[in-house]
């Protein structure tokens, strides 16, 4: 049924890569999003890292201990609002239960990230998308022996997933990124990792989809999905509330970030996603001194949980923190200030006169694994819950879900550019 019509809900990085993968399979695709443009929520200004080296899932007793110590520190890297919420505390309970799967989920995430990175580079080259790509690797920094030793144990899992990542000394750190002046106990370097502007890539790929026939229905909020022989997707205009013409589809793929939980509930499925807020600043490198003082290699400071990406000649992205505070998109000054202070500490010659703050909600599952699979109702699929690795994993999970749709509609997936990624499509299963 190659002429089937597929609706993708969500125009962030996951939704657009999914739409593109389905388009490449020969389907007629419509993308729906409540915003007037693609990439307006979590895919707007993230940390920028395409990082298989961040594939370790957070489910560990170490994370729990840090979270408890940081709970009442306003500027801590991880902040939990202790106010009661059944969703929040039930999510945390499942998170703790997932500690037993820490090793297996980390290795699977790394393998998926490596495949996704390769496929994303192929997409960018095929469609000539320019998104400030820097393939200079990612350098993880450690200030003391204890944290460096813990990182060594984590590195064993990353290498088990197939990642080339090796320890470096303080001298080697400064050789890899000469603008660093602080001293470190040591670091880990992943030369194959990269960085780029997620918003530029997402909108560039959306433009390519438009040129090749994908329809975009933006400023539209999904209010219902009905099974009437085929699927009927009902929407209203996001600003006026006016009911729009329903869309008939053979399949619907939900890629709606933190909104996926609400949509899944409407469809009788349980997708346990919690919105974990992250913050970033984009520093304008407005003068030659600042452009030379800002690093070009992507960094992760383990103690501060801060990541950096160089976005072209005149922008520097600094991101971090995890805040458990419900569906709250407020940009808090006390969460932005540590990012600015960290930038001034490590790069004192870089001006922070121009700083653009941002906050976004990461759609996280308790297992830290994305939900890629079929729903209970025929024709319903999910590709969501990527947490802090949406940018890193999106191209792979898009390929996986497009293969699942193709198998269901055509009986067997056809050989295509998507399938050449050789992803484990058998992992796509009905949601329980």
VEXSEKE-568530 format. One record per residue (C-alpha): residue number from 1; residue in one letter; x, y, z. Coordinates in nm, 3 decimals. Each point is the difference from the previous one (the first is absolute). Layout:
<atoms>
atom pos NUM code a x X y Y z Z
...
</atoms>
This chain:
<atoms>
atom pos 1 code x x 0.000 y 0.000 z 0.000
atom pos 2 code x x 0.270 y 0.247 z -0.106
atom pos 3 code x x -0.263 y 0.267 z -0.074
atom pos 4 code x x -0.123 y -0.009 z 0.360
atom pos 5 code x x -0.031 y 0.327 z 0.190
atom pos 6 code x x 0.190 y 0.035 z 0.326
atom pos 7 code x x -0.050 y 0.276 z 0.257
atom pos 8 code x x 0.296 y 0.092 z 0.220
atom pos 9 code x x -0.087 y 0.199 z 0.312
atom pos 10 code x x 0.287 y 0.226 z 0.100
atom pos 11 code x x 0.240 y 0.216 z -0.201
atom pos 12 code x x 0.304 y -0.024 z 0.223
atom pos 13 code x x 0.312 y -0.198 z -0.090
atom pos 14 code x x -0.171 y -0.336 z 0.060
atom pos 15 code x x -0.310 y 0.086 z -0.200
atom pos 16 code x x 0.188 y 0.147 z -0.296
atom pos 17 code x x 0.247 y -0.288 z -0.027
atom pos 18 code x x -0.296 y -0.241 z 0.022
atom pos 19 code x x -0.186 y 0.187 z -0.275
atom pos 20 code x x 0.312 y -0.010 z -0.217
atom pos 21 code x x 0.053 y -0.373 z 0.055
atom pos 22 code x x -0.363 y -0.072 z -0.093
atom pos 23 code x x 0.029 y 0.228 z -0.303
atom pos 24 code x x 0.303 y -0.199 z -0.114
atom pos 25 code x x -0.211 y -0.315 z 0.028
atom pos 26 code x x -0.244 y 0.150 z -0.250
atom pos 27 code x x -0.285 y 0.102 z 0.230
atom pos 28 code x x -0.215 y 0.314 z -0.012
atom pos 29 code x x 0.084 y 0.182 z 0.323
atom pos 30 code x x -0.170 y 0.281 z 0.195
atom pos 31 code x x 0.171 y 0.156 z 0.302
atom pos 32 code x x -0.212 y 0.170 z 0.268
atom pos 33 code x x 0.139 y 0.233 z 0.267
atom pos 34 code x x -0.157 y 0.252 z 0.236
atom pos 35 code x x 0.267 y 0.261 z -0.074
atom pos 36 code x x 0.018 y 0.218 z -0.315
atom pos 37 code x x 0.349 y -0.129 z -0.087
atom pos 38 code x x 0.192 y -0.327 z 0.039
atom pos 39 code x x 0.249 y -0.038 z 0.286
atom pos 40 code x x -0.164 y 0.245 z 0.238
atom pos 41 code x x 0.022 y -0.200 z 0.326
atom pos 42 code x x 0.272 y -0.237 z 0.128
atom pos 43 code x x 0.165 y -0.007 z -0.342
atom pos 44 code x x 0.058 y 0.374 z 0.002
atom pos 45 code x x 0.316 y 0.067 z 0.204
atom pos 46 code x x 0.136 y -0.313 z 0.165
atom pos 47 code x x 0.363 y -0.068 z 0.088
atom pos 48 code x x 0.081 y -0.088 z -0.360
atom pos 49 code x x 0.189 y -0.322 z 0.066
atom pos 50 code x x -0.038 y -0.307 z -0.224
atom pos 51 code x x 0.141 y -0.207 z 0.280
atom pos 52 code x x 0.022 y -0.375 z 0.013
atom pos 53 code x x 0.237 y 0.070 z 0.289
atom pos 54 code x x -0.301 y 0.116 z 0.206
atom pos 55 code x x -0.179 y -0.328 z -0.057
atom pos 56 code x x 0.022 y -0.117 z 0.361
atom pos 57 code x x -0.353 y -0.006 z 0.143
atom pos 58 code x x -0.055 y 0.192 z 0.323
atom pos 59 code x x -0.151 y -0.292 z 0.195
atom pos 60 code x x 0.261 y -0.055 z 0.272
atom pos 61 code x x 0.036 y 0.031 z 0.375
atom pos 62 code x x 0.261 y 0.268 z -0.063
atom pos 63 code x x -0.259 y 0.216 z -0.176
atom pos 64 code x x -0.246 y -0.056 z 0.285
atom pos 65 code x x 0.262 y 0.104 z 0.258
atom pos 66 code x x 0.091 y 0.316 z -0.189
atom pos 67 code x x -0.366 y 0.089 z -0.046
atom pos 68 code x x -0.065 y -0.026 z 0.375
atom pos 69 code x x 0.305 y 0.214 z 0.083
atom pos 70 code x x -0.098 y 0.264 z -0.257
atom pos 71 code x x -0.373 y 0.010 z 0.079
atom pos 72 code x x 0.011 y 0.321 z 0.203
atom pos 73 code x x 0.278 y 0.180 z -0.190
atom pos 74 code x x -0.158 y 0.252 z -0.238
atom pos 75 code x x 0.296 y -0.004 z -0.240
atom pos 76 code x x 0.069 y -0.375 z 0.009
atom pos 77 code x x 0.042 y -0.183 z -0.334
atom pos 78 code x x -0.301 y -0.218 z 0.085
atom pos 79 code x x -0.298 y 0.161 z 0.171
atom pos 80 code x x -0.313 y -0.179 z 0.122
atom pos 81 code x x -0.304 y 0.196 z 0.108
atom pos 82 code x x -0.109 y -0.208 z 0.305
atom pos 83 code x x -0.366 y 0.106 z -0.029
atom pos 84 code x x -0.220 y -0.309 z -0.037
atom pos 85 code x x -0.102 y -0.114 z -0.345
atom pos 86 code x x -0.115 y -0.356 z -0.057
atom pos 87 code x x 0.143 y 0.000 z -0.352
atom pos 88 code x x 0.339 y 0.126 z 0.118
atom pos 89 code x x 0.042 y -0.240 z 0.292
atom pos 90 code x x -0.136 y -0.304 z -0.186
atom pos 91 code x x 0.243 y 0.086 z -0.283
atom pos 92 code x x 0.285 y 0.018 z 0.251
atom pos 93 code x x -0.104 y -0.337 z 0.142
atom pos 94 code x x 0.024 y -0.158 z -0.345
atom pos 95 code x x 0.332 y 0.180 z -0.051
atom pos 96 code x x 0.143 y -0.168 z 0.311
atom pos 97 code x x -0.135 y -0.337 z -0.117
atom pos 98 code x x 0.190 y 0.051 z -0.325
atom pos 99 code x x 0.339 y -0.001 z 0.175
atom pos 100 code x x 0.018 y -0.377 z -0.056
atom pos 101 code x x 0.002 y 0.064 z -0.378
atom pos 102 code x x 0.274 y 0.263 z 0.012
atom pos 103 code x x 0.264 y -0.201 z -0.186
atom pos 104 code x x -0.224 y -0.147 z -0.271
atom pos 105 code x x -0.177 y 0.329 z -0.073
atom pos 106 code x x 0.326 y 0.194 z -0.014
atom pos 107 code x x 0.156 y -0.240 z -0.251
atom pos 108 code x x -0.313 y 0.001 z -0.217
atom pos 109 code x x -0.017 y 0.381 z 0.008
atom pos 110 code x x 0.363 y 0.033 z -0.109
atom pos 111 code x x -0.049 y -0.240 z -0.289
atom pos 112 code x x -0.308 y 0.189 z -0.112
atom pos 113 code x x 0.180 y 0.335 z 0.031
atom pos 114 code x x 0.289 y -0.116 z -0.218
atom pos 115 code x x -0.238 y -0.115 z -0.274
atom pos 116 code x x -0.209 y 0.317 z 0.029
atom pos 117 code x x 0.300 y 0.230 z -0.030
atom pos 118 code x x 0.110 y -0.164 z -0.324
atom pos 119 code x x -0.349 y 0.018 z -0.149
atom pos 120 code x x -0.045 y 0.366 z 0.097
atom pos 121 code x x 0.323 y 0.093 z -0.175
atom pos 122 code x x -0.126 y -0.182 z -0.312
atom pos 123 code x x -0.327 y 0.194 z 0.010
atom pos 124 code x x 0.180 y 0.334 z 0.034
atom pos 125 code x x 0.226 y -0.080 z -0.295
atom pos 126 code x x -0.284 y -0.129 z -0.219
atom pos 127 code x x -0.224 y 0.301 z 0.065
atom pos 128 code x x 0.284 y 0.257 z 0.026
atom pos 129 code x x -0.102 y 0.115 z 0.348
atom pos 130 code x x 0.239 y 0.246 z 0.163
atom pos 131 code x x -0.030 y -0.001 z 0.379
atom pos 132 code x x 0.338 y 0.111 z 0.140
atom pos 133 code x x 0.125 y -0.358 z 0.018
atom pos 134 code x x 0.328 y -0.044 z 0.186
atom pos 135 code x x 0.152 y -0.348 z -0.010
atom pos 136 code x x 0.274 y 0.068 z 0.256
atom pos 137 code x x -0.107 y -0.249 z 0.266
atom pos 138 code x x -0.122 y 0.050 z 0.357
atom pos 139 code x x 0.233 y 0.044 z 0.297
atom pos 140 code x x -0.126 y -0.098 z 0.348
atom pos 141 code x x 0.181 y 0.182 z 0.283
atom pos 142 code x x 0.057 y -0.126 z 0.357
atom pos 143 code x x 0.136 y 0.210 z 0.287
atom pos 144 code x x 0.091 y -0.274 z 0.250
atom pos 145 code x x 0.119 y -0.358 z 0.019
atom pos 146 code x x -0.327 y -0.139 z 0.139
atom pos 147 code x x -0.222 y 0.127 z -0.284
atom pos 148 code x x 0.262 y -0.107 z -0.254
atom pos 149 code x x 0.001 y -0.353 z 0.145
atom pos 150 code x x -0.381 y -0.018 z -0.018
atom pos 151 code x x 0.024 y 0.115 z -0.362
atom pos 152 code x x 0.237 y -0.288 z -0.071
atom pos 153 code x x -0.268 y -0.250 z 0.100
atom pos 154 code x x -0.254 y 0.178 z -0.219
atom pos 155 code x x 0.246 y 0.000 z -0.287
atom pos 156 code x x 0.011 y -0.380 z 0.008
atom pos 157 code x x -0.374 y -0.004 z -0.078
atom pos 158 code x x 0.037 y 0.254 z -0.280
atom pos 159 code x x 0.278 y -0.203 z -0.158
atom pos 160 code x x -0.212 y -0.315 z 0.035
atom pos 161 code x x -0.254 y 0.182 z -0.216
atom pos 162 code x x 0.263 y 0.047 z -0.270
atom pos 163 code x x 0.114 y 0.356 z 0.074
atom pos 164 code x x 0.361 y 0.107 z -0.048
atom pos 165 code x x 0.069 y 0.211 z 0.311
atom pos 166 code x x 0.325 y 0.031 z 0.190
atom pos 167 code x x 0.147 y 0.163 z 0.309
atom pos 168 code x x 0.213 y 0.314 z -0.037
atom pos 169 code x x 0.235 y 0.181 z 0.238
atom pos 170 code x x -0.014 y 0.366 z 0.095
atom pos 171 code x x 0.270 y 0.075 z -0.258
atom pos 172 code x x -0.193 y -0.186 z -0.270
atom pos 173 code x x -0.318 y 0.188 z 0.093
atom pos 174 code x x 0.174 y 0.330 z -0.067
atom pos 175 code x x 0.143 y -0.135 z -0.324
atom pos 176 code x x -0.349 y -0.100 z -0.120
atom pos 177 code x x -0.153 y 0.337 z 0.102
atom pos 178 code x x 0.275 y 0.263 z 0.043
atom pos 179 code x x -0.229 y 0.280 z 0.127
atom pos 180 code x x -0.057 y -0.190 z 0.325
atom pos 181 code x x 0.224 y 0.140 z 0.274
atom pos 182 code x x -0.131 y -0.175 z 0.314
atom pos 183 code x x 0.170 y -0.315 z 0.129
atom pos 184 code x x -0.188 y -0.332 z 0.005
atom pos 185 code x x 0.067 y -0.338 z 0.156
atom pos 186 code x x -0.073 y -0.161 z -0.336
atom pos 187 code x x -0.258 y -0.050 z -0.269
atom pos 188 code x x -0.154 y -0.228 z -0.259
atom pos 189 code x x -0.004 y 0.083 z -0.369
atom pos 190 code x x -0.240 y -0.135 z -0.264
atom pos 191 code x x 0.136 y 0.104 z -0.341
atom pos 192 code x x -0.301 y -0.128 z -0.197
atom pos 193 code x x -0.259 y 0.216 z 0.181
atom pos 194 code x x -0.113 y 0.329 z -0.149
atom pos 195 code x x -0.207 y 0.313 z 0.057
atom pos 196 code x x -0.243 y 0.208 z -0.202
atom pos 197 code x x -0.298 y 0.235 z 0.012
atom pos 198 code x x -0.306 y -0.222 z 0.049
atom pos 199 code x x -0.241 y 0.275 z -0.105
atom pos 200 code x x 0.186 y 0.068 z -0.326
atom pos 201 code x x 0.008 y -0.372 z -0.080
atom pos 202 code x x -0.367 y -0.059 z 0.084
atom pos 203 code x x -0.122 y 0.295 z -0.205
atom pos 204 code x x 0.235 y -0.086 z -0.285
atom pos 205 code x x -0.136 y -0.354 z -0.009
atom pos 206 code x x -0.357 y 0.132 z 0.026
atom pos 207 code x x 0.069 y 0.215 z -0.307
atom pos 208 code x x 0.133 y -0.306 z -0.183
atom pos 209 code x x -0.314 y -0.192 z 0.097
atom pos 210 code x x -0.218 y 0.282 z -0.132
atom pos 211 code x x 0.185 y 0.005 z -0.332
atom pos 212 code x x -0.057 y -0.375 z -0.032
atom pos 213 code x x -0.373 y 0.009 z 0.073
atom pos 214 code x x -0.052 y -0.017 z 0.376
atom pos 215 code x x -0.296 y 0.211 z 0.118
atom pos 216 code x x 0.037 y 0.208 z 0.316
atom pos 217 code x x -0.305 y 0.100 z 0.203
atom pos 218 code x x 0.146 y 0.237 z 0.257
atom pos 219 code x x -0.167 y 0.205 z 0.276
atom pos 220 code x x -0.223 y -0.305 z 0.048
atom pos 221 code x x -0.078 y -0.179 z 0.326
atom pos 222 code x x -0.111 y -0.364 z -0.015
atom pos 223 code x x -0.329 y -0.044 z 0.189
atom pos 224 code x x -0.089 y -0.355 z -0.094
atom pos 225 code x x 0.090 y -0.306 z -0.206
atom pos 226 code x x -0.287 y -0.226 z -0.101
atom pos 227 code x x -0.005 y -0.341 z -0.165
atom pos 228 code x x -0.269 y 0.007 z -0.270
atom pos 229 code x x 0.123 y -0.263 z -0.244
atom pos 230 code x x 0.307 y 0.216 z -0.050
atom pos 231 code x x 0.128 y 0.244 z 0.264
atom pos 232 code x x -0.150 y 0.347 z 0.034
atom pos 233 code x x 0.218 y 0.268 z 0.160
atom pos 234 code x x -0.191 y 0.300 z 0.137
atom pos 235 code x x 0.173 y 0.333 z 0.066
atom pos 236 code x x -0.073 y 0.358 z 0.098
atom pos 237 code x x 0.193 y 0.317 z -0.078
atom pos 238 code x x 0.245 y 0.051 z 0.286
atom pos 239 code x x -0.076 y 0.373 z 0.036
atom pos 240 code x x -0.367 y 0.039 z -0.094
atom pos 241 code x x -0.133 y -0.340 z 0.111
atom pos 242 code x x -0.183 y -0.033 z -0.330
atom pos 243 code x x -0.065 y -0.361 z -0.105
atom pos 244 code x x 0.201 y -0.091 z -0.311
atom pos 245 code x x -0.082 y -0.252 z -0.267
atom pos 246 code x x 0.067 y -0.357 z 0.127
atom pos 247 code x x 0.285 y -0.194 z -0.161
atom pos 248 code x x -0.049 y -0.359 z -0.113
atom pos 249 code x x 0.300 y -0.229 z 0.037
atom pos 250 code x x 0.103 y -0.363 z -0.021
atom pos 251 code x x 0.242 y 0.043 z 0.289
atom pos 252 code x x 0.093 y 0.258 z 0.263
atom pos 253 code x x 0.344 y 0.034 z 0.158
atom pos 254 code x x 0.012 y 0.195 z 0.328
atom pos 255 code x x 0.328 y 0.194 z 0.032
atom pos 256 code x x -0.133 y 0.275 z 0.224
atom pos 257 code x x 0.261 y 0.021 z 0.276
atom pos 258 code x x -0.151 y 0.065 z 0.343
atom pos 259 code x x -0.348 y 0.020 z -0.158
atom pos 260 code x x 0.029 y -0.365 z -0.105
atom pos 261 code x x -0.125 y -0.115 z 0.341
atom pos 262 code x x -0.329 y 0.189 z -0.044
atom pos 263 code x x -0.048 y -0.126 z -0.355
atom pos 264 code x x 0.079 y -0.357 z 0.101
atom pos 265 code x x -0.258 y 0.019 z 0.278
atom pos 266 code x x -0.262 y 0.110 z -0.255
atom pos 267 code x x 0.084 y -0.313 z -0.199
atom pos 268 code x x -0.009 y -0.242 z 0.294
atom pos 269 code x x 0.380 y -0.033 z 0.025
atom pos 270 code x x 0.231 y 0.076 z 0.291
atom pos 271 code x x 0.314 y 0.194 z -0.088
atom pos 272 code x x 0.159 y 0.104 z 0.329
atom pos 273 code x x 0.185 y 0.314 z -0.098
atom pos 274 code x x 0.099 y 0.267 z 0.251
atom pos 275 code x x 0.109 y 0.351 z -0.111
atom pos 276 code x x 0.355 y 0.056 z 0.128
atom pos 277 code x x 0.095 y 0.361 z -0.058
atom pos 278 code x x 0.341 y 0.095 z -0.134
atom pos 279 code x x 0.149 y 0.346 z -0.049
atom pos 280 code x x 0.241 y 0.150 z -0.250
atom pos 281 code x x 0.160 y 0.330 z -0.088
atom pos 282 code x x 0.124 y 0.104 z -0.341
atom pos 283 code x x 0.296 y 0.235 z 0.032
atom pos 284 code x x 0.049 y 0.243 z -0.286
atom pos 285 code x x 0.365 y 0.004 z -0.102
atom pos 286 code x x -0.022 y 0.356 z -0.128
atom pos 287 code x x 0.369 y 0.090 z -0.016
atom pos 288 code x x 0.322 y -0.168 z -0.120
atom pos 289 code x x 0.134 y -0.045 z 0.355
atom pos 290 code x x -0.311 y -0.192 z 0.109
atom pos 291 code x x 0.006 y -0.212 z -0.315
atom pos 292 code x x 0.357 y -0.106 z 0.078
atom pos 293 code x x -0.066 y -0.048 z 0.372
atom pos 294 code x x -0.299 y -0.236 z -0.039
atom pos 295 code x x 0.074 y -0.373 z -0.044
atom pos 296 code x x -0.066 y -0.182 z -0.326
atom pos 297 code x x 0.012 y -0.352 z 0.149
atom pos 298 code x x -0.321 y -0.098 z 0.182
atom pos 299 code x x 0.041 y -0.032 z 0.377
atom pos 300 code x x -0.181 y -0.165 z 0.290
atom pos 301 code x x 0.096 y 0.107 z 0.352
atom pos 302 code x x -0.097 y -0.300 z 0.214
atom pos 303 code x x -0.014 y 0.190 z 0.330
atom pos 304 code x x -0.226 y 0.278 z -0.128
atom pos 305 code x x -0.193 y -0.224 z -0.246
atom pos 306 code x x 0.051 y 0.269 z -0.265
atom pos 307 code x x 0.053 y -0.061 z -0.371
atom pos 308 code x x 0.121 y 0.235 z -0.273
atom pos 309 code x x -0.019 y 0.019 z -0.377
atom pos 310 code x x 0.155 y 0.245 z -0.244
atom pos 311 code x x -0.263 y 0.103 z -0.254
atom pos 312 code x x 0.182 y 0.160 z -0.287
atom pos 313 code x x 0.235 y 0.295 z 0.030
atom pos 314 code x x -0.214 y 0.225 z 0.218
atom pos 315 code x x -0.209 y -0.214 z 0.241
atom pos 316 code x x 0.086 y -0.210 z 0.303
atom pos 317 code x x -0.264 y -0.221 z 0.165
atom pos 318 code x x 0.023 y -0.092 z 0.371
atom pos 319 code x x -0.264 y -0.233 z 0.144
atom pos 320 code x x -0.074 y -0.207 z 0.305
atom pos 321 code x x -0.208 y -0.076 z 0.307
atom pos 322 code x x -0.297 y -0.231 z 0.047
atom pos 323 code x x -0.307 y 0.137 z 0.177
atom pos 324 code x x -0.295 y -0.215 z 0.110
atom pos 325 code x x -0.272 y 0.262 z 0.025
atom pos 326 code x x -0.290 y -0.121 z -0.214
atom pos 327 code x x -0.116 y 0.168 z -0.320
atom pos 328 code x x 0.176 y 0.325 z 0.085
atom pos 329 code x x 0.177 y 0.192 z -0.276
atom pos 330 code x x 0.104 y 0.306 z 0.203
atom pos 331 code x x 0.357 y 0.118 z -0.057
atom pos 332 code x x 0.132 y 0.048 z 0.353
atom pos 333 code x x 0.282 y 0.248 z 0.054
atom pos 334 code x x 0.148 y -0.210 z 0.281
atom pos 335 code x x 0.036 y -0.296 z -0.241
atom pos 336 code x x 0.148 y 0.210 z -0.282
atom pos 337 code x x 0.254 y 0.179 z 0.220
atom pos 338 code x x 0.217 y -0.312 z 0.064
atom pos 339 code x x 0.038 y -0.049 z -0.376
atom pos 340 code x x 0.119 y 0.358 z -0.044
atom pos 341 code x x 0.228 y -0.021 z 0.305
atom pos 342 code x x 0.154 y -0.326 z -0.124
atom pos 343 code x x 0.068 y 0.159 z -0.342
atom pos 344 code x x 0.175 y 0.297 z 0.158
atom pos 345 code x x 0.207 y -0.223 z 0.227
atom pos 346 code x x 0.138 y -0.226 z -0.271
atom pos 347 code x x 0.015 y 0.250 z -0.289
atom pos 348 code x x 0.069 y 0.339 z 0.160
atom pos 349 code x x 0.099 y 0.164 z -0.329
atom pos 350 code x x -0.335 y -0.090 z -0.158
atom pos 351 code x x -0.253 y 0.279 z 0.037
atom pos 352 code x x -0.340 y -0.092 z 0.144
atom pos 353 code x x -0.153 y 0.336 z -0.085
atom pos 354 code x x -0.241 y -0.175 z -0.237
atom pos 355 code x x -0.171 y -0.300 z 0.156
atom pos 356 code x x -0.330 y -0.153 z -0.114
atom pos 357 code x x -0.159 y -0.226 z 0.266
atom pos 358 code x x -0.233 y -0.291 z -0.078
atom pos 359 code x x -0.174 y -0.289 z 0.173
atom pos 360 code x x -0.156 y -0.315 z -0.144
atom pos 361 code x x -0.171 y -0.314 z 0.128
atom pos 362 code x x 0.173 y -0.330 z -0.069
atom pos 363 code x x -0.253 y -0.285 z -0.045
atom pos 364 code x x 0.146 y -0.269 z 0.228
atom pos 365 code x x -0.117 y -0.353 z 0.070
atom pos 366 code x x 0.094 y -0.165 z 0.334
atom pos 367 code x x 0.223 y -0.250 z -0.184
atom pos 368 code x x 0.171 y 0.285 z -0.193
atom pos 369 code x x -0.078 y -0.197 z -0.318
atom pos 370 code x x -0.215 y 0.144 z -0.282
atom pos 371 code x x -0.338 y -0.161 z -0.064
atom pos 372 code x x 0.008 y -0.121 z -0.358
atom pos 373 code x x -0.285 y -0.230 z -0.087
atom pos 374 code x x -0.361 y -0.072 z -0.084
atom pos 375 code x x -0.293 y 0.107 z 0.213
atom pos 376 code x x -0.289 y -0.222 z 0.101
atom pos 377 code x x -0.222 y 0.129 z -0.280
atom pos 378 code x x 0.079 y -0.093 z -0.362
atom pos 379 code x x 0.187 y 0.272 z -0.186
atom pos 380 code x x 0.128 y 0.180 z 0.313
atom pos 381 code x x 0.376 y 0.029 z 0.055
atom pos 382 code x x 0.231 y 0.183 z 0.238
atom pos 383 code x x 0.349 y 0.142 z -0.041
atom pos 384 code x x 0.051 y 0.209 z 0.310
atom pos 385 code x x 0.156 y 0.026 z 0.347
atom pos 386 code x x 0.362 y 0.054 z -0.107
atom pos 387 code x x 0.082 y 0.217 z 0.300
atom pos 388 code x x 0.334 y 0.182 z -0.025
atom pos 389 code x x 0.102 y -0.203 z -0.308
atom pos 390 code x x -0.269 y 0.097 z -0.251
atom pos 391 code x x 0.250 y 0.177 z -0.226
atom pos 392 code x x 0.239 y -0.294 z 0.027
atom pos 393 code x x -0.247 y -0.288 z -0.054
atom pos 394 code x x -0.267 y 0.147 z -0.225
atom pos 395 code x x 0.126 y -0.116 z -0.339
atom pos 396 code x x 0.025 y -0.360 z 0.120
atom pos 397 code x x -0.339 y -0.023 z 0.170
atom pos 398 code x x -0.160 y 0.166 z -0.304
atom pos 399 code x x 0.142 y -0.279 z -0.214
atom pos 400 code x x -0.124 y -0.262 z 0.246
atom pos 401 code x x -0.358 y 0.127 z 0.012
atom pos 402 code x x -0.019 y 0.049 z -0.376
atom pos 403 code x x 0.101 y -0.364 z -0.045
atom pos 404 code x x -0.271 y -0.107 z 0.244
atom pos 405 code x x -0.263 y 0.201 z -0.187
atom pos 406 code x x 0.119 y -0.139 z -0.332
atom pos 407 code x x -0.012 y -0.356 z 0.130
atom pos 408 code x x -0.357 y 0.042 z 0.122
atom pos 409 code x x -0.134 y 0.176 z -0.309
atom pos 410 code x x 0.192 y -0.191 z -0.267
atom pos 411 code x x 0.056 y -0.339 z 0.163
atom pos 412 code x x 0.381 y 0.033 z -0.003
atom pos 413 code x x 0.229 y 0.303 z 0.004
atom pos 414 code x x 0.144 y 0.085 z -0.339
atom pos 415 code x x 0.370 y 0.056 z -0.050
atom pos 416 code x x 0.066 y 0.372 z 0.017
atom pos 417 code x x 0.246 y 0.259 z 0.121
atom pos 418 code x x -0.156 y -0.032 z 0.341
atom pos 419 code x x 0.069 y -0.370 z 0.025
atom pos 420 code x x 0.362 y 0.040 z -0.094
atom pos 421 code x x 0.057 y 0.123 z 0.356
atom pos 422 code x x -0.045 y -0.370 z 0.101
atom pos 423 code x x -0.189 y 0.091 z 0.315
atom pos 424 code x x -0.162 y -0.262 z 0.219
atom pos 425 code x x -0.357 y 0.047 z -0.117
atom pos 426 code x x -0.109 y -0.314 z 0.190
atom pos 427 code x x 0.029 y 0.204 z 0.319
atom pos 428 code x x -0.307 y 0.198 z -0.108
atom pos 429 code x x -0.288 y -0.171 z 0.177
atom pos 430 code x x -0.352 y 0.082 z 0.120
atom pos 431 code x x -0.012 y 0.212 z 0.312
atom pos 432 code x x -0.106 y -0.182 z 0.316
</atoms>
